[in-house]
Amino acid sequence: MGALTSYRLRLERQRWRGRAFRKRRELKPVSVRTKQIKPDDIIIFSTMRNERIRLSYFLRYYRELGVNHFCIVDNDSDDGSCEFLADQPDVSIWSTANSYKKSRFGVDWLNWLQMKYGHGHWTLTVDVDEFLVFPFSDTRSIRALTDWLDASSIPSFSAMLLDMYPKGRIDAVPYRSGQDPFQIASWFDSGNYTISKNEKYANLWIQGGPRARSFFLDSPKNAPAMNKTPLVRWDRKYAYVSSTHTLLPRALNRVYDEYGGEKASGCLLHAKFLDTFGAKAKEELQRGQHYANSHEYKAYHAAMQENPDLWCKWSEKYINWRQLEILGLMSKGNWA
């Protein structure tokens, strides 16, 4: 990377950090327990709206995985989500009625909270329908992973987003609060992914899966990105650029090996496609707060008029992380 490119990226990072600092005024503290955070705690950062039905399992899953604290921005929920989270002893919550779109889809809000509370910590940035699995996650905590990353001087860890879905109509089986969503959405695409390299930011760009083949068949380049770097040993000088797809400094995006080996990586099991999906897609389309004039939710809403079945004869039923490693969707690298 040339000196001019490096300088421009440094200016860009300063701009995103400056935006985050200004956007801090939009966040109203509801129940802030950040004084409880210990120096070595692992912290989740998330933004959400009207996700009450998902929150019980989300919190339980990550508590059992070893997360110590949750910093969450509630974007004007009216379903009791904020009140529920305010009662949780390990959750700090802020609320805002400001525009999700004008905060760069929540990135500015979370960049600020990570600057203020994430410095020096391993931070995990996920949506409430994303569940991290990593090598040995069935027997080892996330602390074991971060300890190994520290010992290996690896500051960031990638996880491909893996869309999970049921066999049959999406709305056929109702989801209950507290239920493991993968009892219903237990299938995924084992192939059908494209990978390219973003030269500017040095990150990989992954697309494909059921959303590409079902909702973006005629415009695959518009399909959602599946590459994410959600787990980072955070420094207040860092900034997310585009959700968790892209980070600055760009060295944090080099979560892959270009010389024939494999770096350790995980997957984010994505529990988007439950019976709640149709109503959520309609709500978000009406709000118009998502990327590219909500083109993704326009595609969802149009397809949902026919209640699509995402399952196909190439669908694979989820078993565990070892299955994902065999399929090449994640890797344990040299972690043994």
C-alpha positions in Angstrom: 0.0 0.0 0.0 1.4 3.4 -1.0 1.9 6.3 1.3 -0.9 8.3 -0.4 -3.4 5.5 0.1 -2.3 5.0 3.7 -2.8 8.7 4.3 -6.2 8.7 2.8 -7.4 5.7 4.8 -6.1 7.4 8.0 -8.1 10.5 7.2 -11.1 8.3 6.5 -10.8 6.6 9.8 -10.5 9.9 11.6 -13.7 11.0 9.8 -15.7 8.0 11.0 -14.4 8.4 14.5 -15.4 12.1 14.4 -18.9 11.2 13.2 -19.2 8.7 16.0 -18.2 11.4 18.5 -20.8 13.8 17.2 -23.5 11.1 17.1 -23.0 10.3 20.8 -25.5 13.1 21.5 -28.3 11.0 19.9 -28.0 8.2 22.6 -30.0 8.5 25.7 -28.9 6.3 28.6 -31.6 4.1 29.9 -29.8 1.7 32.2 -26.0 2.0 32.1 -24.0 -0.5 34.1 -20.6 0.0 32.5 -18.9 0.5 35.9 -19.3 -3.2 36.3 -17.1 -3.9 33.3 -13.8 -5.5 34.4 -10.5 -4.9 32.5 -10.5 -8.4 30.9 -14.3 -8.6 30.2 -15.6 -9.6 26.8 -18.3 -7.2 25.6 -21.0 -7.5 23.0 -22.1 -4.4 21.1 -25.4 -4.4 19.2 -28.2 -2.2 17.9 -31.8 -3.4 17.6 -35.4 -2.5 17.2 -38.5 -4.5 18.3 -36.7 -7.7 19.0 -38.3 -8.7 22.3 -39.1 -12.2 21.1 -35.5 -12.9 20.3 -33.8 -11.4 23.3 -34.1 -14.2 25.9 -32.3 -16.7 23.8 -29.8 -14.2 22.5 -28.7 -13.3 26.0 -28.6 -16.9 27.2 -26.6 -18.1 24.3 -23.9 -15.5 24.7 -23.8 -15.7 28.5 -23.2 -19.4 28.2 -20.5 -18.8 25.6 -18.7 -16.5 28.1 -19.6 -13.0 27.2 -19.5 -10.7 30.3 -21.4 -7.6 29.3 -23.8 -6.3 26.7 -23.9 -2.7 25.4 -27.0 -2.3 23.3 -28.6 0.6 21.4 -32.4 0.4 21.2 -33.7 2.3 18.2 -37.2 3.4 19.4 -38.7 -0.1 20.1 -42.4 -0.2 21.0 -42.6 -3.9 21.9 -41.0 -3.9 25.4 -37.5 -4.7 24.2 -36.0 -1.7 25.9 -37.8 -2.3 29.2 -36.8 -6.0 29.2 -33.1 -5.2 28.6 -33.1 -2.5 31.3 -33.9 -5.2 33.9 -31.0 -7.4 32.9 -28.0 -7.1 35.3 -25.3 -7.5 32.7 -26.8 -5.2 30.1 -26.2 -1.5 29.5 -28.7 0.1 27.2 -29.1 3.4 25.4 -32.2 4.5 23.4 -32.6 6.7 20.4 -35.4 7.8 18.2 -33.0 9.2 15.6 -32.5 7.9 12.1 -30.9 4.5 11.8 -30.0 5.4 8.2 -28.4 8.7 9.1 -26.2 6.9 11.7 -24.8 4.8 8.9 -27.2 2.0 9.9 -26.1 2.1 13.5 -22.4 2.0 12.9 -21.8 5.5 14.2 -23.6 4.7 17.5 -21.7 1.5 18.0 -18.3 3.1 17.0 -18.9 5.6 19.8 -19.8 3.1 22.4 -16.8 1.0 21.5 -14.5 4.0 21.6 -15.8 4.8 25.1 -16.2 1.3 26.6 -14.5 -1.2 24.3 -10.9 0.1 24.4 -8.6 -2.7 25.5 -11.4 -5.3 25.4 -12.3 -8.1 23.1 -15.5 -6.9 21.6 -18.1 -8.8 19.6 -20.4 -6.8 17.4 -23.5 -8.8 16.3 -27.2 -8.4 15.6 -29.6 -10.2 17.9 -30.3 -12.8 15.2 -26.6 -13.7 14.8 -25.0 -16.5 16.8 -21.2 -17.1 16.7 -19.8 -20.5 16.3 -16.1 -21.1 16.2 -13.7 -24.1 16.3 -14.3 -26.1 19.5 -17.2 -23.8 20.5 -19.1 -26.8 21.7 -16.5 -27.5 24.3 -14.6 -24.2 24.8 -15.7 -20.8 25.8 -15.1 -17.6 23.8 -12.5 -16.8 26.4 -10.4 -19.8 25.2 -10.6 -18.3 21.7 -9.6 -14.8 22.7 -6.8 -16.1 24.9 -5.4 -18.0 21.9 -5.8 -15.0 19.6 -3.9 -12.9 22.2 -1.2 -15.5 22.4 -0.9 -15.6 18.6 -0.9 -11.8 18.3 -4.1 -11.9 16.2 -6.2 -8.8 16.8 -9.3 -9.7 14.8 -11.4 -12.8 14.0 -13.6 -13.3 11.0 -17.0 -15.2 10.8 -18.9 -15.8 7.6 -22.6 -15.0 8.0 -24.5 -18.3 7.3 -28.2 -17.9 6.6 -30.2 -20.6 8.3 -33.8 -21.5 7.3 -36.5 -24.2 7.8 -37.5 -26.9 5.5 -40.9 -25.8 4.2 -42.6 -22.4 4.4 -40.8 -19.8 6.5 -44.0 -19.1 8.4 -45.1 -22.7 9.0 -43.7 -23.1 12.5 -44.2 -20.3 15.1 -41.1 -19.2 17.0 -41.5 -18.9 20.8 -39.6 -16.5 23.0 -36.6 -18.2 24.6 -36.6 -21.1 22.0 -33.4 -22.1 20.2 -34.2 -20.7 16.7 -32.1 -23.5 15.1 -34.7 -26.1 16.2 -36.8 -24.5 13.4 -34.2 -23.0 11.0 -31.8 -25.9 10.9 -30.8 -25.9 7.2 -28.2 -23.9 5.2 -26.5 -23.7 1.8 -23.3 -25.6 1.8 -22.1 -24.0 -1.4 -23.3 -21.3 -3.8 -20.8 -18.6 -2.6 -18.6 -16.1 -4.4 -15.5 -14.5 -3.0 -13.6 -11.5 -4.2 -11.0 -9.2 -2.7 -11.7 -5.5 -2.0 -8.4 -3.9 -2.9 -9.0 -0.6 -1.0 -9.7 -2.2 2.4 -8.0 -5.6 1.8 -11.0 -7.5 3.0 -12.7 -10.4 1.3 -16.3 -9.9 -0.1 -18.5 -12.9 0.1 -22.0 -13.2 -1.4 -24.4 -16.1 -2.0 -26.5 -18.5 -0.1 -30.3 -18.6 0.0 -30.8 -14.9 -0.1 -28.8 -14.6 -3.3 -30.6 -17.5 -5.1 -34.1 -16.7 -3.8 -34.3 -12.9 -3.5 -31.5 -11.6 -5.8 -31.5 -14.1 -8.6 -31.7 -11.4 -11.2 -29.2 -9.1 -9.5 -26.7 -11.2 -7.6 -24.3 -8.3 -7.2 -26.9 -6.6 -5.0 -27.1 -9.6 -2.7 -26.1 -9.0 0.9 -22.5 -9.4 1.9 -21.7 -12.4 4.1 -18.2 -11.5 5.2 -17.9 -10.2 8.7 -15.2 -9.4 11.2 -17.2 -9.2 14.4 -14.6 -10.1 17.1 -11.9 -7.5 17.6 -9.4 -6.7 20.3 -10.6 -3.1 20.3 -8.7 0.1 20.4 -10.3 3.5 20.5 -8.4 4.4 17.3 -10.4 1.7 15.4 -13.6 2.2 13.4 -16.0 0.1 11.6 -16.7 1.4 8.1 -19.6 -0.7 6.8 -21.4 -2.7 9.4 -18.9 -5.4 10.5 -17.9 -6.1 6.9 -15.0 -3.5 6.9 -12.7 -2.1 9.5 -10.0 0.5 9.7 -7.0 0.3 10.0 -7.3 -2.1 7.1 -4.8 -4.5 8.6 -7.7 -5.7 10.8 -9.4 -6.9 7.6 -6.6 -9.4 6.8 -8.3 -12.3 8.5 -7.3 -14.8 5.7 -4.0 -16.4 4.5 -2.9 -15.5 1.0 0.0 -18.0 0.9 -1.7 -21.4 0.9 -2.5 -21.8 4.5 -5.7 -21.2 6.5 -6.3 -18.8 9.4 -8.8 -19.7 12.1 -12.3 -18.4 11.4 -15.9 -19.0 12.5 -19.5 -18.6 11.3 -22.4 -16.4 12.4 -25.5 -18.6 12.3 -28.1 -16.2 11.0 -31.6 -16.8 12.4 -33.4 -14.3 10.2 -35.8 -16.7 8.5 -38.4 -17.5 11.1 -42.1 -16.9 11.0 -41.5 -13.4 12.3 -39.7 -12.5 9.1 -42.6 -11.4 7.0 -43.9 -8.9 9.5 -40.3 -7.6 10.1 -39.7 -7.2 6.4 -42.9 -5.2 6.0 -42.1 -3.0 9.0 -38.6 -2.2 7.8 -39.7 -1.5 4.3 -42.2 1.0 5.6 -39.6 2.7 7.8 -37.2 3.0 4.8 -34.1 3.0 7.1 -31.9 0.4 5.4 -29.1 0.5 2.9 -29.6 1.6 -0.7 -33.1 2.8 -0.2 -34.1 -0.5 1.5 -33.6 -2.4 -1.7 -32.9 -5.6 0.3 -36.2 -5.3 2.1 -38.1 -4.5 -1.1 -36.8 -7.8 -2.5 -37.8 -9.6 0.7 -41.3 -8.1 0.8 -42.0 -8.9 -2.8 -40.9 -12.5 -2.4 -42.8 -13.0 0.8 -46.1 -12.4 -1.0 -45.6 -16.0 -2.2 -44.3 -17.3 1.2 -41.1 -18.8 -0.2 -39.6 -22.0 0.8 -35.9 -21.5 0.9 -35.1 -25.2 1.2 -33.8 -26.9 -1.9 -32.3 -30.4 -2.7 -28.8 -29.1 -2.1 -29.7 -27.8 1.4 -27.6 -29.2 4.3 -28.9 -29.8 7.8 -26.7 -28.2 10.5 -24.9 -30.5 12.9 -22.0 -28.7 14.5 -18.9 -26.6 13.8 -16.9 -29.6 12.5 -19.4 -30.0 9.7 -18.8 -26.4 8.7 -15.1 -26.9 8.8 -15.3 -29.9 6.5 -17.4 -27.9 4.1 -14.8 -25.1 4.1 -17.1 -22.5 5.6 -14.8 -22.0 8.6 -11.4 -23.2 9.8 -9.6 -23.9 13.0 -6.3 -22.9 11.4 -3.4 -23.9 13.7 -5.5 -23.7 16.8 -5.6 -27.2 18.3 
